[in-house]
Amino acid sequence: MLSTREIKQRIRSITSIKQITRAMEMVAASRLKKVESRVLASRAFTEKMHAVLSHLVSSLEGSHPWFAEKEQKAPVIKVILITADKGLCGAYNNNIIQKVVKYIKEKAGQEIKLTLIGKKGYSYFSRGKYASLIEKYIPESVEKLGYGQMQALAGQLIKGYERSEFSELHLFFTKFHTVMQSFSTSMRLLPIDKGAFETKEKKTVGEYIFEPNAEQIVDHLFPKFVETRLYQCILESLTSEYAARRVAMIAATENAGEMIDELVSSYNKARQAAITKELLEVVSGAEALVR
Amino acid sequence: MAKTFKLEIITPEKVVYTDTVQSFSADGTEGSFGVLADHAPLITELQTSIFTVHDTGNKTIRFALDRGFLEVMANNAVVLTDACVKEGEVNVEKIRTEKDVAEKSLSSAGTAEEKEKALSLLKRANTWLKLANK
């Protein structure tokens, strides 16, 4: 059994850990609030854009190069992975990384090129056997990535796609649902899935006026769509990260509290035991003298 | 009272404006135009320009828009743009520095692509300043 002094020391250190986890929880909560409003706004934007595109697509005649599967002898698949820069957020990083690892295993034999956003993903892949797959790492912190940077990245990707440098572009990110729930998912960004734009409801589609013309609008709208998707997924991931961190830190604070309770009770027991022992010594000493 | 319809101006960062309005006028790639209620379905590109809205209270609100898209359907108008700012909310100093940066990158631009990018940034800065009357 630990001595009272040792127990006291542990109580002290756990109390300070508890303070830290509580502070981290609060930081995560306030950041979550900020980024949550951003993610909702960007969702509104993406949804509207999706709606506009579906109206456009259904009135387009023939196929557009953006939908066509690129034919290549050795198809190269580009994968973008969004992770956090820091840990201490539960299984958030691990879940999405494992999803990518599984995907890489499934696609064995095909060339995969990784683009990594977030330090955690980079530190995982740069050490393992998949280090050779890393093509690009974006070292800026996920938090600071703005729409401008996503525009630049999307621009590069689209150019690469047009030059047939790769045949498919997949994005791995964590979709934010609620604070307690988010899903690690993947999405094919390119070629664009035409099925996703086909609306079930047949509206007054044929009557649209297009200015200057539908083809040109599509040419300009699709790159925009890829940009906004990318930006939105960054925000979704960031929101999920803060939510996961908040949940993890709440759990940590609770655990620390429980641990402190246990330690306090064993401290009290140890103290009581010491008092009893001393008393016994005094009493038995006195009894010995009487005899 | 004149007929009204719903207008939304959305950027990836936030919903800038959403309200029922009487009319608005915008600059498309083919020239400027106005939209009233019961407009025919329309999808068009918008230029970097000033966007004027007449709301139900007969007030005129002006916005500076970056390039974007407009969809009008069934008395619902949606403007999707990279950036948008309302009159009176322009950060003039910030835009001035942006303009300087754009001018510098324009003079040092090598490729046609860089030049085009710098020009669009410059145009954006100028439109923002125009809205602020500076």
Interface residues (C-beta under 8 A of the other chain):
Chain A: S37 R38 A41 S42 A44 F45 K48 M49 A51 V52 H55 L56 Y147 Q151 K203 T204 E207 Y208 I209 F210 E211 P212 A214 Q216 I217 H220 L221 K224 T228 Y231 Q232
Chain B: E8 I10 T11 P12 E13 K14 V15 G28 T29 E30 A40 P41 L42 I43 T44 E45 F69 E71 M73 A74 V78 L80 D82
